[in-house]
Amino acid sequence: MSGTPEGPVPPEPPDLPTARPSLTEREHHDYRAGFRTAPLAMALVDRDGLVVAANDALGGLLGRDSAALREQAAADLVDLAADGRTWDSYREVLLGRRARFRCTRRLKRPDGRSLWAEVTVTPVPDTGRALLAVADISDRRELQARLRHLQMHDPVTRLPNRALFFERLSAALEAAAPAEPGPGEEPDAPRSYQSYGHGRTGRIGLCYLDLDGFKAVNDTLGHRVGDRLLAAVAGRLTECADSDGFTRSGGHLVARLGGDEFAVLVEESTGTEHLADLARSVLRALERPFDLGGQRLSVSASIGVVERSAAGTTATGLMQAADTTLYWAKADGKARWTLFDPERNAHRMTRQALSSTLRPAVEHGEFALEYQPLVDLADGTVRGVEALVRWNHPQFGVLPPNRFVGIAEEDGSIVELGRWVLRTACRQARQWQKDHPGERPLFVSVNVAVRQVWDSDLVADVAGILAETGLAPHLLQLELTESAVMGSAGRPLQALQALSDMGVRIAIDDFGTGYSNLAYLSRLPVSVLKLDGSFVRGFQDEERANPADELIVEALVGLAHRLGLTVTAECVETAGQAARLRRIGCDTGQGWLYARPVAPERIAEMIAGSAPLRV
């Protein structure tokens, strides 16, 4: 660099434009002095992007002498060529095609220090030049960074909060999305090297956990202790995620999502075992008691684990899967981790779909009844039928009762559905009786859920339906499960007694599967025991029959008969089973040996004698 010992003499700045057509020499001098001494860092740039003149403030900002900036490329001085979009906008201003351009750049000084600068480029009219102004906004950026940190971090645990977690998750999924094929690449070529750099897997994992029983800590010890516990838990989670075993394949983020919910995001997961190892490590870490200033606390956690390919995954979808899996972990007993299971989730989704459409399905007429004969084992005649409900679902097809009755009991729709089944079955039984007046009328057996007894006036419903259809009470049999009947007391017992007094028969279904109080059985208004099919299935292998099975059934039948009850055997599938049950003294049988559940028209054919029993 040339110049006098006192330093180089800065060149006189060129004439600066003014709004007036002409300037005096004094005014010219004033403009030059103002440009040179202005506190805002500035430079005049020609159409080619070269610095014509720079003031002292710009030299000081860049850590260079202002005279040495002359004829330097302005874009290089303030990093305007770093990306194509910025460069194009800058050139548009120099060519007079754009009125103004502004951007933010991080600049590095020769002494190694860096600063954040706001760069503004404005064309100077009628000169072919542009004015470049550079403002140091480092303090503002630092304040913004501090404010963002406060905004994006949890004040209790100092961990990233929900907002930052989802920002990071979305960025990770976007970064892992497959790239478009490059020149010469086949569109369907494997993406392992096209999409992912060295050491990248294109997979993502998430451990979503909450603390078991944390509410009790807050309620009994106060929120201050609860907050200290959360902070201690956060520390152990961070230690787990920072251990060598879980940083080997990519980034990770431990976040508090709210309350006692935490998440550990694993970018570039290497597979489900990777996440399983992390979940096990977290459980072990939390098993150790926490010493909070003399307060010793133990805590456990339930963890939902999801691991999958990042391609095609959305943040919402990943979190829904994690939330579902966390629910499974809690339902399975807490203090454990559970891996997301697509089949289990599909079952849950189907269950939710069925639950949401159960009530309107009754109104839309989507249910139908089939009937299975109950056959007298002594003479082979049909004595009655059991009504079995089917749901003709528009999406899932024909569904048997075990697919939806449990859901109906949970949400209460069993009351409306049960009432429809009862009315339809009674009307059908009465219709058979009218159509075949010379034949012995069949009784119809209808299953009743215990919730129907509690949530509705079952006695009034039955009485009203019998009166409406004209069916005699002794031709109606109501079946309740053993657990429901044997525990009956209060209102359920009163309802059963009233129905029995009305002449309706009460049957215990699946008898023998529970822990029955046989002494209590004699005091219940029950007239029929239906032996569970597990007893009858023991009779299938006649060559290797277990004598104990026959002794148990024989004892149950003998006990029932002494109490004045009749016995029906379910799941009779072979003639050998029927013969042994007949020999034991069982009264009626039901099963595929005689008929599968059939439409009401087939039952009518059986009554008329035009169709065999086995259909």
C-alpha positions as CSV (number, residue, x, y, z in Angstrom):
1,M,0.0,0.0,0.0
2,S,1.5,3.4,-1.0
3,G,1.2,6.7,0.6
4,T,3.0,9.2,2.9
5,P,4.4,8.2,6.3
6,E,1.3,9.8,7.8
7,G,-0.8,7.4,5.7
8,P,-2.5,7.4,2.3
9,V,-4.4,10.4,1.3
10,P,-8.0,9.5,0.6
11,P,-9.2,10.5,-2.9
12,E,-11.8,13.2,-3.2
13,P,-15.2,11.6,-3.5
14,P,-16.8,12.2,-6.9
15,D,-19.5,14.7,-7.3
16,L,-22.6,13.6,-5.5
17,P,-26.0,14.2,-7.0
18,T,-28.3,16.8,-5.7
19,A,-31.9,17.6,-6.2
20,R,-30.9,21.0,-7.6
21,P,-29.6,21.5,-11.2
22,S,-26.4,23.2,-10.1
23,L,-24.2,23.5,-6.9
24,T,-21.8,26.1,-5.7
25,E,-18.2,25.0,-5.0
26,R,-18.9,25.4,-1.3
27,E,-22.0,23.1,-1.6
28,H,-19.9,20.5,-3.4
29,H,-17.4,20.6,-0.7
30,D,-20.1,20.2,2.0
31,Y,-21.5,17.1,0.3
32,R,-18.1,15.5,0.0
33,A,-17.4,16.2,3.6
34,G,-20.7,14.9,4.7
35,F,-20.2,11.6,2.7
36,R,-16.7,11.2,4.1
37,T,-17.6,11.8,7.8
38,A,-21.1,10.3,7.9
39,P,-21.5,7.7,10.7
40,L,-23.3,5.3,8.3
41,A,-20.9,3.1,6.4
42,M,-21.4,4.0,2.7
43,A,-19.9,3.5,-0.8
44,L,-20.6,4.6,-4.3
45,V,-20.7,1.8,-6.7
46,D,-20.6,2.0,-10.5
47,R,-22.6,0.0,-13.0
48,D,-20.0,-2.8,-13.0
49,G,-20.2,-3.2,-9.2
50,L,-16.9,-1.6,-8.4
51,V,-16.4,0.9,-5.6
52,V,-16.0,4.4,-6.8
53,A,-15.6,5.9,-3.3
54,A,-16.0,4.7,0.3
55,N,-16.3,6.7,3.5
56,D,-14.3,6.2,6.7
57,A,-17.2,4.5,8.4
58,L,-17.3,1.7,5.9
59,G,-13.5,1.2,6.2
60,G,-13.8,1.0,9.9
61,L,-16.7,-1.4,9.8
62,L,-14.8,-3.8,7.5
63,G,-11.4,-3.3,9.3
64,R,-9.8,-1.8,6.2
65,D,-8.6,1.6,5.0
66,S,-11.4,3.3,3.1
67,A,-9.0,4.4,0.3
68,A,-8.0,0.7,-0.2
69,L,-11.7,-0.2,-1.0
70,R,-11.7,1.9,-4.2
71,E,-12.2,-0.2,-7.3
72,Q,-12.9,-3.3,-5.2
73,A,-15.9,-5.4,-6.1
74,A,-18.6,-4.3,-3.7
75,A,-20.2,-7.7,-3.8
76,D,-17.1,-9.3,-2.5
77,L,-16.8,-6.8,0.3
78,V,-20.2,-7.5,1.7
79,D,-20.8,-11.1,0.4
80,L,-23.6,-10.3,-2.1
81,A,-22.5,-13.2,-4.4
82,A,-23.1,-15.9,-1.8
83,D,-26.4,-17.0,-3.4
84,G,-27.9,-16.6,-6.8
85,R,-31.1,-14.8,-5.7
86,T,-29.2,-12.1,-3.8
87,W,-26.8,-11.6,-6.7
88,D,-29.5,-11.2,-9.2
89,S,-31.4,-8.7,-7.1
90,Y,-28.2,-6.7,-6.6
91,R,-27.4,-6.6,-10.3
92,E,-31.0,-5.4,-11.0
93,V,-30.4,-2.3,-8.8
94,L,-27.0,-1.6,-10.5
95,L,-28.7,-1.7,-13.9
96,G,-31.4,0.6,-12.8
97,R,-34.2,-2.0,-13.1
98,R,-35.0,-2.1,-9.4
99,A,-35.6,0.8,-7.0
100,R,-34.0,-0.8,-3.9
101,F,-32.5,-3.9,-2.5
102,R,-31.8,-4.9,1.1
103,C,-30.4,-8.0,2.7
104,T,-28.7,-9.2,5.9
105,R,-25.2,-10.6,5.8
106,R,-22.7,-12.0,8.3
107,L,-19.3,-10.4,7.5
108,K,-15.9,-11.5,8.7
109,R,-13.3,-8.9,9.3
110,P,-9.5,-9.3,8.7
111,D,-8.9,-9.6,12.4
112,G,-11.2,-12.7,12.6
113,R,-14.1,-11.0,14.3
114,S,-17.5,-11.2,12.6
115,L,-20.5,-9.0,12.6
116,W,-24.1,-9.0,11.3
117,A,-24.8,-6.2,8.8
118,E,-27.8,-4.9,7.0
119,V,-26.9,-4.0,3.4
120,T,-29.0,-1.6,1.4
121,V,-28.3,-0.8,-2.3
122,T,-30.2,2.2,-3.9
123,P,-29.6,3.6,-7.4
124,V,-28.5,7.2,-7.7
125,P,-30.7,8.9,-10.4
126,D,-29.1,10.1,-13.6
127,T,-25.6,8.9,-12.6
128,G,-25.4,5.3,-13.5
129,R,-24.2,4.6,-9.9
130,A,-25.7,3.2,-6.8
131,L,-25.3,4.0,-3.1
132,L,-24.4,1.1,-0.9
133,A,-25.1,1.5,2.8
134,V,-24.0,-1.0,5.5
135,A,-25.4,-0.9,9.0
136,D,-24.0,-2.9,11.9
137,I,-26.9,-4.8,13.4
138,S,-24.9,-7.2,15.6
139,D,-26.5,-5.9,18.8
140,R,-30.0,-6.2,17.4
141,R,-29.3,-9.8,16.2
142,E,-27.9,-10.7,19.6
143,L,-31.0,-9.4,21.3
144,Q,-33.2,-11.2,18.8
145,A,-31.3,-14.4,19.5
146,R,-31.7,-14.0,23.2
147,L,-35.4,-13.3,22.8
148,R,-35.8,-16.3,20.5
149,H,-34.0,-18.5,23.0
150,L,-36.4,-17.4,25.7
151,Q,-39.3,-17.9,23.4
152,M,-38.2,-21.4,22.2
153,H,-37.0,-22.9,25.5
154,D,-38.9,-24.1,28.6
155,P,-38.1,-21.9,31.6
156,V,-38.3,-24.8,34.1
157,T,-36.0,-27.3,32.4
158,R,-34.1,-25.1,30.0
159,L,-34.9,-27.6,27.3
160,P,-36.3,-26.7,23.9
161,N,-40.1,-26.3,24.1
162,R,-42.9,-27.6,21.9
163,A,-42.4,-24.8,19.3
164,L,-38.7,-25.4,18.8
165,F,-39.3,-29.2,18.8
166,F,-41.7,-29.0,15.9
167,E,-39.5,-26.6,14.1
168,R,-36.6,-29.0,14.4
169,L,-38.7,-32.0,13.5
170,S,-40.2,-30.3,10.4
171,A,-36.7,-29.3,9.3
172,A,-35.4,-32.8,9.8
173,L,-38.2,-34.3,7.7
174,E,-37.7,-31.7,5.0
175,A,-34.0,-32.3,4.9
176,A,-34.5,-36.0,4.6
177,A,-36.9,-35.8,1.7
178,P,-35.6,-37.5,-1.5
179,A,-34.0,-35.1,-4.0
180,E,-35.1,-34.8,-7.5
181,P,-33.1,-36.9,-10.0
182,G,-30.1,-35.1,-11.3
183,P,-28.9,-35.1,-14.9
184,G,-28.3,-38.6,-16.2
185,E,-30.0,-40.2,-13.2
186,E,-32.9,-42.6,-13.6
187,P,-36.1,-41.3,-11.9
188,D,-36.6,-44.6,-10.0
189,A,-33.0,-45.2,-9.2
190,P,-32.2,-46.1,-5.5
191,R,-31.9,-42.9,-3.5
192,S,-29.4,-44.1,-0.9
193,Y,-26.6,-41.9,-2.4
194,Q,-28.7,-39.4,-4.4
195,S,-30.7,-38.3,-1.3
196,Y,-28.5,-38.9,1.6
197,G,-24.9,-37.9,2.2
198,H,-22.2,-40.0,3.8
199,G,-23.3,-41.5,7.1
200,R,-27.0,-40.5,6.6
201,T,-29.8,-43.0,6.9
202,G,-32.9,-41.1,5.8
203,R,-34.7,-42.5,8.9
204,I,-36.1,-40.7,12.0
205,G,-37.0,-41.9,15.5
206,L,-38.9,-40.5,18.4
207,C,-39.3,-41.4,22.1
208,Y,-42.3,-39.7,23.5
209,L,-42.7,-40.1,27.2
210,D,-44.5,-38.8,30.2
211,L,-43.9,-39.4,33.9
212,D,-46.2,-41.9,35.7
213,G,-48.0,-40.3,38.7
214,F,-46.4,-36.9,38.4
215,K,-49.7,-35.2,39.3
216,A,-49.5,-36.8,42.7
217,V,-46.1,-35.1,43.3
218,N,-47.5,-31.7,42.4
219,D,-50.6,-32.3,44.5
220,T,-48.9,-33.5,47.6
221,L,-45.5,-31.8,47.6
222,G,-46.3,-28.6,45.7
223,H,-45.4,-27.2,42.3
224,R,-41.9,-26.0,43.5
225,V,-40.9,-29.6,44.2
226,G,-42.6,-30.7,40.9
227,D,-40.6,-28.2,38.9
228,R,-37.3,-29.3,40.5
229,L,-38.2,-32.9,39.7
230,L,-38.9,-32.0,36.0
231,A,-35.5,-30.2,35.8
232,A,-33.8,-33.3,37.2
233,V,-35.6,-35.5,34.8
234,A,-34.6,-33.2,31.9
235,G,-30.9,-33.6,33.0
236,R,-31.0,-37.3,32.9
237,L,-32.8,-37.4,29.6
238,T,-30.1,-35.1,28.2
239,E,-27.4,-37.4,29.5
240,C,-29.0,-40.4,27.9
241,A,-29.3,-38.6,24.5
242,D,-25.7,-37.3,24.7
243,S,-24.2,-40.7,25.5
244,D,-21.9,-42.2,22.7
245,G,-24.5,-44.9,21.9
246,F,-27.0,-42.4,20.6
247,T,-24.9,-39.8,18.9
248,R,-23.2,-42.3,16.6
249,S,-25.7,-41.8,13.7
250,G,-26.9,-38.2,13.8
251,G,-28.4,-35.3,15.7
252,H,-30.8,-35.5,18.6
253,L,-33.0,-33.2,20.5
254,V,-34.5,-33.5,24.0
255,A,-37.5,-31.3,24.5
256,R,-40.2,-30.7,27.1
257,L,-43.5,-30.6,25.2
258,G,-45.6,-29.5,28.2
259,G,-46.6,-30.7,31.7
260,D,-44.7,-33.9,32.4
261,E,-44.3,-34.8,28.7
262,F,-40.9,-35.0,27.1
263,A,-39.6,-36.1,23.7
264,V,-36.3,-37.3,22.4
265,L,-35.9,-36.8,18.7
266,V,-33.3,-38.9,16.9
267,E,-32.3,-37.8,13.5
268,E,-30.6,-40.3,11.2
269,S,-31.8,-43.3,13.2
270,T,-30.2,-46.6,12.4
271,G,-33.3,-48.7,13.1
272,T,-35.8,-49.8,15.7
273,E,-33.1,-51.4,17.9
274,H,-31.4,-48.0,18.1
275,L,-34.6,-46.4,19.5
276,A,-35.2,-49.5,21.7
277,D,-31.8,-49.1,23.3
278,L,-32.5,-45.4,23.9
279,A,-35.9,-46.1,25.5
280,R,-34.3,-48.8,27.8
281,S,-31.6,-46.4,28.8
282,V,-34.1,-43.7,29.7
283,L,-36.1,-46.1,31.8
284,R,-32.9,-47.2,33.7
285,A,-31.9,-43.6,34.2
286,L,-35.3,-42.7,35.7
287,E,-35.3,-45.7,38.0
288,R,-32.6,-44.2,40.2
289,P,-34.2,-42.1,43.0
290,F,-34.0,-38.3,42.8
291,D,-32.5,-36.4,45.7
292,L,-34.1,-32.9,45.6
293,G,-32.5,-31.1,48.5
294,G,-33.1,-33.8,51.0
295,Q,-36.5,-34.8,49.4
296,R,-36.0,-38.3,48.0
297,L,-38.4,-39.2,45.2
298,S,-38.8,-42.1,42.8
299,V,-40.4,-41.8,39.4
300,S,-41.1,-44.0,36.4
301,A,-42.1,-43.2,32.8
302,S,-44.1,-44.6,30.0
303,I,-42.6,-44.3,26.6
304,G,-44.0,-44.5,23.1
305,V,-41.4,-45.3,20.5
306,V,-41.7,-44.7,16.8
307,E,-39.0,-45.3,14.2
308,R,-39.5,-45.1,10.4
309,S,-38.3,-43.8,7.1
310,A,-38.4,-40.0,7.0
311,A,-39.6,-40.1,3.4
312,G,-43.3,-39.7,3.3
313,T,-43.6,-38.9,7.0
314,T,-45.2,-35.8,8.3
315,A,-44.6,-34.1,11.7
316,T,-48.3,-34.6,12.5
317,G,-48.3,-38.2,11.4
318,L,-45.2,-39.0,13.5
319,M,-46.6,-37.3,16.6
320,Q,-50.0,-39.1,16.2
321,A,-48.2,-42.4,16.1
322,A,-46.1,-41.5,19.1
323,D,-49.1,-40.4,21.1
324,T,-50.9,-43.6,20.3
325,T,-47.9,-45.7,21.3
326,L,-47.5,-43.8,24.6
327,Y,-51.2,-44.6,25.3
328,W,-50.5,-48.3,24.7
329,A,-47.5,-48.2,27.1
330,K,-49.7,-46.7,29.8
331,A,-52.5,-49.2,29.1
332,D,-50.1,-52.1,29.2
333,G,-49.1,-51.3,32.8
334,K,-46.9,-48.1,32.7
335,A,-43.1,-48.0,33.6
336,R,-42.3,-49.5,30.2
337,W,-41.7,-48.6,26.5
338,T,-43.8,-49.8,23.6
339,L,-42.9,-49.8,19.9
340,F,-45.4,-48.5,17.4
341,D,-47.3,-51.5,15.8
342,P,-49.0,-50.7,12.4
343,E,-51.4,-53.6,12.8
344,R,-52.4,-52.7,16.3
345,N,-52.9,-49.1,15.1
346,A,-55.0,-50.2,12.2
347,H,-57.2,-52.2,14.7
348,R,-57.5,-49.1,16.8
349,M,-58.4,-46.9,13.8
350,T,-61.0,-49.5,12.8
351,R,-62.4,-49.5,16.3
352,Q,-62.6,-45.7,16.3
353,A,-64.4,-45.7,12.9
354,L,-66.9,-48.3,14.2
355,S,-67.5,-46.3,17.4
356,S,-68.2,-43.1,15.5
357,T,-70.7,-44.8,13.3
358,L,-72.5,-47.1,15.7
359,R,-75.4,-44.9,16.7
360,P,-76.3,-43.7,13.3
361,A,-76.0,-47.2,11.9
362,V,-79.1,-48.3,13.9
363,E,-81.1,-45.4,12.4
364,H,-79.8,-46.3,8.9
365,G,-80.9,-49.9,9.2
366,E,-77.4,-51.4,8.8
367,F,-78.0,-54.2,11.3
368,A,-79.7,-57.5,10.6
369,L,-80.4,-60.7,12.7
370,E,-79.5,-64.3,11.9
371,Y,-80.8,-67.2,14.0
372,Q,-79.2,-70.4,15.1
373,P,-81.4,-73.3,16.2
374,L,-81.5,-74.7,19.7
375,V,-82.1,-78.4,19.3
376,D,-83.6,-81.0,21.8
377,L,-80.9,-83.6,22.2
378,A,-83.4,-86.3,23.1
379,D,-85.5,-86.2,19.9
380,G,-83.6,-83.8,17.5
381,T,-86.5,-81.3,17.2
382,V,-85.9,-77.5,17.1
383,R,-87.1,-75.9,20.3
384,G,-85.9,-72.4,19.8
385,V,-83.4,-70.1,18.2
386,E,-80.8,-67.7,19.3
387,A,-80.9,-64.2,17.7
388,L,-77.4,-63.1,16.6
389,V,-76.9,-59.5,15.4
390,R,-74.8,-58.7,12.3
391,W,-73.6,-55.3,11.1
392,N,-73.7,-54.8,7.4
393,H,-71.1,-52.1,7.5
394,P,-70.7,-50.0,4.3
395,Q,-66.9,-50.0,4.6
396,F,-65.9,-53.1,6.4
397,G,-68.6,-55.6,5.2
398,V,-70.5,-58.0,7.4
399,L,-69.3,-57.8,11.0
400,P,-70.0,-60.4,13.7
401,P,-71.1,-59.3,17.2
402,N,-67.6,-59.7,18.7
403,R,-66.4,-56.8,16.5
404,F,-68.8,-54.2,17.8
405,V,-70.8,-55.2,20.8
406,G,-67.9,-54.4,23.2
407,I,-67.6,-51.0,21.6
408,A,-71.4,-50.5,22.0
409,E,-71.2,-51.4,25.7
410,E,-68.4,-48.9,26.2
411,D,-70.1,-45.9,24.6
412,G,-73.7,-46.7,25.7
413,S,-75.1,-47.3,22.2
414,I,-75.8,-50.9,23.3
415,V,-79.0,-49.7,24.9
416,E,-80.5,-48.5,21.6
417,L,-79.0,-51.4,19.7
418,G,-80.2,-53.9,22.2
419,R,-83.7,-52.5,22.1
420,W,-83.7,-52.9,18.3
421,V,-82.5,-56.5,18.5
422,L,-85.1,-57.4,21.1
423,R,-88.0,-55.8,19.1
424,T,-86.8,-57.4,15.8
425,A,-86.4,-60.9,17.3
426,C,-89.7,-60.8,19.1
427,R,-91.5,-59.6,16.0
428,Q,-89.8,-62.4,13.9
429,A,-90.7,-65.1,16.5
430,R,-94.3,-64.0,16.4
431,Q,-94.4,-64.0,12.6
432,W,-93.1,-67.6,12.5
433,Q,-95.9,-68.4,14.9
434,K,-98.5,-66.8,12.7
435,D,-97.2,-68.4,9.5
436,H,-97.1,-71.9,11.1
437,P,-100.1,-72.0,13.5
438,G,-100.1,-75.9,13.6
439,E,-96.5,-76.2,14.7
440,R,-95.1,-75.9,18.2
441,P,-94.0,-72.2,18.5
442,L,-90.3,-71.6,18.8
443,F,-88.9,-69.5,21.7
444,V,-86.3,-66.8,20.8
445,S,-83.2,-66.2,22.9
446,V,-81.7,-62.7,22.9
447,N,-78.4,-61.6,24.4
448,V,-78.6,-58.7,26.9
449,A,-75.7,-56.7,28.1
450,V,-75.5,-55.7,31.8
451,R,-75.4,-52.1,30.8
452,Q,-78.9,-52.4,29.3
453,V,-80.1,-53.2,32.8
454,W,-78.3,-50.3,34.4
455,D,-78.8,-47.6,31.7
456,S,-82.4,-48.3,30.7
457,D,-85.7,-49.7,32.1
458,L,-85.2,-53.2,30.7
459,V,-88.4,-54.5,32.4
460,A,-90.5,-51.7,30.8
461,D,-88.8,-52.2,27.4
462,V,-89.5,-56.0,27.4
463,A,-93.1,-55.5,28.6
464,G,-93.7,-52.9,25.9
465,I,-92.1,-55.0,23.1
466,L,-94.0,-58.1,24.1
467,A,-97.3,-56.1,24.1
468,E,-96.4,-54.5,20.7
469,T,-95.5,-57.7,19.0
470,G,-98.0,-60.0,20.6
471,L,-95.3,-62.6,21.6
472,A,-96.0,-64.6,24.7
473,P,-93.5,-64.0,27.5
474,H,-92.6,-67.7,27.8
475,L,-91.4,-67.6,24.2
476,L,-88.7,-65.0,25.1
477,Q,-85.4,-66.0,26.7
478,L,-82.9,-63.4,27.7
479,E,-79.2,-64.4,28.0
480,L,-76.8,-62.7,30.3
481,T,-73.2,-63.6,30.8
482,E,-72.2,-65.5,34.0
483,S,-70.2,-62.6,35.4
484,A,-73.1,-60.2,34.9
485,V,-75.7,-62.5,36.5
486,M,-73.7,-64.0,39.4
487,G,-72.7,-60.5,40.6
488,S,-76.2,-59.1,40.4
489,A,-77.5,-57.2,43.3
490,G,-79.8,-54.2,43.8
491,R,-81.4,-53.0,40.6
492,P,-80.1,-55.8,38.3
493,L,-81.4,-58.5,40.6
494,Q,-84.8,-56.7,40.9
495,A,-85.0,-56.4,37.1
496,L,-84.2,-60.1,36.6
497,Q,-86.8,-61.1,39.2
498,A,-89.5,-58.9,37.6
499,L,-88.8,-60.4,34.2
500,S,-88.9,-63.9,35.6
501,D,-92.2,-63.1,37.3
502,M,-93.5,-61.8,33.9
503,G,-92.8,-65.3,32.5
504,V,-89.6,-64.5,30.6
505,R,-86.9,-67.1,30.8
506,I,-83.5,-66.0,32.1
507,A,-80.4,-67.9,30.9
508,I,-76.8,-67.7,32.0
509,D,-74.6,-67.6,28.9
510,D,-71.0,-69.1,28.8
511,F,-71.6,-70.8,32.2
512,G,-68.4,-72.3,33.7
513,T,-66.0,-69.6,32.5
514,G,-66.2,-67.5,35.6
515,Y,-65.9,-68.2,39.4
516,S,-69.5,-68.9,40.2
517,N,-70.9,-68.9,43.7
518,L,-73.1,-72.0,43.3
519,A,-75.0,-71.4,46.5
520,Y,-76.0,-68.0,45.2
521,L,-77.2,-69.6,41.9
522,S,-80.1,-71.2,43.7
523,R,-81.4,-67.7,44.7
524,L,-81.3,-66.2,41.2
525,P,-84.4,-66.2,38.9
526,V,-82.6,-68.3,36.4
527,S,-84.2,-71.1,34.3
528,V,-81.4,-72.1,31.9
529,L,-77.6,-72.7,32.0
530,K,-75.7,-72.5,28.7
531,L,-72.5,-74.5,29.1
532,D,-69.5,-72.7,27.6
533,G,-68.2,-74.3,24.4
534,S,-64.8,-75.0,26.0
535,F,-66.4,-77.9,27.9
536,V,-68.0,-79.4,24.8
537,R,-64.8,-79.1,22.7
538,G,-63.1,-81.5,25.1
539,F,-65.5,-84.2,23.8
540,Q,-64.3,-83.9,20.1
541,D,-61.5,-86.5,20.3
542,E,-63.5,-89.6,21.3
543,E,-60.5,-92.0,21.1
544,R,-58.4,-89.8,23.5
545,A,-61.2,-88.3,25.5
546,N,-60.3,-86.9,28.9
547,P,-62.6,-88.5,31.5
548,A,-62.3,-85.4,33.7
549,D,-64.2,-83.3,31.1
550,E,-67.1,-85.7,31.1
551,L,-67.2,-85.8,34.9
552,I,-67.3,-82.0,35.1
553,V,-70.1,-81.6,32.6
554,E,-72.0,-84.5,34.2
555,A,-71.7,-82.8,37.6
556,L,-72.8,-79.4,36.2
557,V,-75.8,-80.9,34.5
558,G,-76.8,-82.9,37.6
559,L,-76.5,-79.8,39.8
560,A,-78.6,-77.7,37.3
561,H,-81.3,-80.3,37.1
562,R,-81.5,-80.5,41.0
563,L,-82.0,-76.7,41.0
564,G,-84.8,-77.1,38.4
565,L,-82.7,-75.6,35.5
566,T,-82.4,-76.9,32.0
567,V,-78.9,-77.1,30.3
568,T,-77.9,-76.1,26.8
569,A,-74.5,-77.1,25.4
570,E,-72.9,-74.6,23.0
571,C,-70.5,-75.4,20.1
572,V,-71.8,-78.9,19.3
573,E,-70.0,-79.8,16.1
574,T,-69.9,-83.7,15.9
575,A,-72.4,-86.5,16.3
576,G,-70.1,-88.0,18.9
577,Q,-70.3,-84.9,21.0
578,A,-74.1,-84.9,20.8
579,A,-74.3,-88.5,21.8
580,R,-72.1,-88.0,24.9
581,L,-74.1,-84.9,25.9
582,R,-77.3,-86.8,25.4
583,R,-76.0,-89.7,27.6
584,I,-75.0,-87.2,30.3
585,G,-78.5,-85.7,30.3
586,C,-77.9,-82.4,28.7
587,D,-81.3,-81.0,27.4
588,T,-80.5,-78.9,24.3
589,G,-77.6,-78.4,22.0
590,Q,-76.5,-75.6,19.7
591,G,-73.7,-75.6,17.1
592,W,-72.6,-76.3,13.6
593,L,-73.7,-80.0,13.8
594,Y,-77.3,-78.7,13.5
595,A,-76.9,-75.4,11.7
596,R,-74.9,-72.2,11.4
597,P,-76.7,-68.9,12.0
598,V,-79.0,-68.4,9.1
599,A,-81.5,-65.9,7.8
600,P,-85.1,-66.0,9.1
601,E,-86.4,-67.5,5.9
602,R,-84.3,-70.6,6.4
603,I,-85.7,-71.0,9.9
604,A,-89.2,-70.8,8.4
605,E,-88.2,-73.6,6.0
606,M,-87.0,-75.7,8.9
607,I,-90.3,-75.2,10.8
608,A,-92.2,-76.3,7.7
609,G,-90.0,-79.3,7.3
610,S,-88.8,-78.4,3.8
611,A,-85.2,-77.8,4.9
612,P,-82.8,-80.1,6.8
613,L,-81.3,-78.9,10.0
614,R,-77.8,-78.8,8.7
615,V,-77.6,-75.7,6.5
